[in-house]
Amino acid sequence: RGGAGMHRWFEGLPLKMRFSQSGLYVSSIPFAAAGVIFGFIGAVLGIGGGFLLVPALIYLFRVPIKVVVGTSQFQILCTMMTATVMHAASSGTVDIILALILIVGGVFGAQMGARAGERIRGEQFRLMLALLILGVGARFAADMVVRPEEPFSIVRTETRR
């Protein structure tokens, strides 16, 4: 975290802005760069970007955890709405019915998560985030070394006449 007289790596950059909710007065350049990088990754992988953005805001930029959660959610909403429209328009790869079912479940889950988040301390939040990242990393590592039961699957589909 740094002691008295210590500065964060991005404080000397130009284009400083005051971020009132975060209590930061720093350059907007690294945040814009992070937005571009995580927006690209989120759109390509379909992960929303928050999986990467939240740790970056907490550990790289030292944004308070309470502000990180809401800020990340809003950023993901805007970014992923744009990516969804682009995917649907360019390649037709959006299953609207499946998405609507997930949205309904997500709305209820988000309400429960927002209420639970009010009671979670910063240390608990960081532990849960670390366990999530560790779990996802372990799954990716396992997928790289464990041979799937059916590496290829060919299914005959009904043809329309």
N, C-alpha and C positions, 0 to 999 in steps of 0.2 A: 504493500500500500504506500510505502514511502513516508518518510518523516518530514519534519519541518525543513523547508527549503527545497524539497524534492519536487520535481515536476514530471507530469506524465509525458510520454514520448510525443504526443501530438499537440501539446500546448503551444509550441513555438510556430506552428504553421499559420499562414495568413487566412483571411476570410472568417474571422472569429464571429461567433454568434452567442447570444445568451439563451440558454434552454431553461426556461423558468421552472418547469416541473422537476427537472433533474438537478437544478442548482449548478449547472455547468456553464462556464463561459470559455468556450474553446473553438477551434477551427471546425468548420462544417465539412472540410475536405475528406477526412477519414470516414465520416459517417456516410457521405455520398458514395465513396468508393465501396464501403461495406454494403450499401444498398444495391449497387450495381452487381457486385460479386454474388451476394446471397440471393438477389432476385433472379440472376441467371441460373444459379445452381438449383434454386427452388423450382423454376419453370421447367428446366430440363429433367430433373429427377422427380418432380411432383411431390416434394416433401414440405412445401410451404416456406422453407427457409428459416423458420423459427428455431429449428433444431440446431442450426449453426449460429443464428443471430443472437439468441439469448446468451449463450456463453461468451460470445464476443463482446456484447454490451456490458456484461458483468465483469469479465476479467481483463479485457483489453482497454475498455473505455471507462470502467469504474462507475457506471451508471447505477443508481440505487435500485435494488431488486424490485421494490414496489412499482417503480416507474418502468422498469424493463418489461414486465409482463404486459401491461396495457399498451405500451408503445409497440412491442413486438406484434401483439394481436392486430392492432390497427394497420401496421405495415403489411402484415401477411394478408389481411383482408383485401387491401387495394392491389397488391402485387398479384395475388392468386386469382382475383376476379379478372384482371387483364389477361393473365396467362390462360385461364379457362376459356375466355371468349376467343382468344387467338387459336388455341387448340381446336375448339369446336368449329370455327370458321375455316381453318386451313386444312384440317385432316379429318374432321368428324369423329374424333376419338373420345367424345364425352358421352357417357351413358346417363342421360337425363334422369331416368327413373331411379337408378342406383344412387345418383348424386342427391336427389331429393330425399330419399330414405336416410342417407348419411347426414344430410343437413338437419333433418328433424331430430335425429339422435344427437347430433353435435350441439344443437341449441340447448337441449336439456342438459347434456354433459357440461357445456360451458357455464350454465347457471350454477350447477353444483360445484364446478371448479372455481368459479369466482368467489363463491361463499367460503369454500375451503381455503382458498388462497389468502383470505383476510386473516385467518388464524395461524398461518404457517410462518414461522420465524425464518430469517434469512439463512441461517445455518441449515435448517431443515430443507429449505428450498434448494440450496446448493448440493446437499447430499442426494436428494431425489433426482436432480439434474445429472449428477455424476453417475448415479446408478443407471439411469436411462441411457446415457451415452455409452457406458460400459457394456450394458446389455446389447445395444444395437451393434457395437463394435464386435462383441463376441459372436453375435449371429452372423455378421458379415464374414468374420474369420472362419467360422464353422462352414459356411456355405462355400468357401474357397477350397476347403480340404475334404469335405464329406461328399461322396459321390451320390447323386440323387437316385432314387429307385428307378424312375423312368426319365432318362435324360431327354428323350424325344417322345412326343405323343402325337399320333396321327388319328384324328377322329373324322369319320365321314359325316358330313352334314347334308341335310336334305336340300336338294336343288329345286329352285322354282322353275316352273314351266310356263 
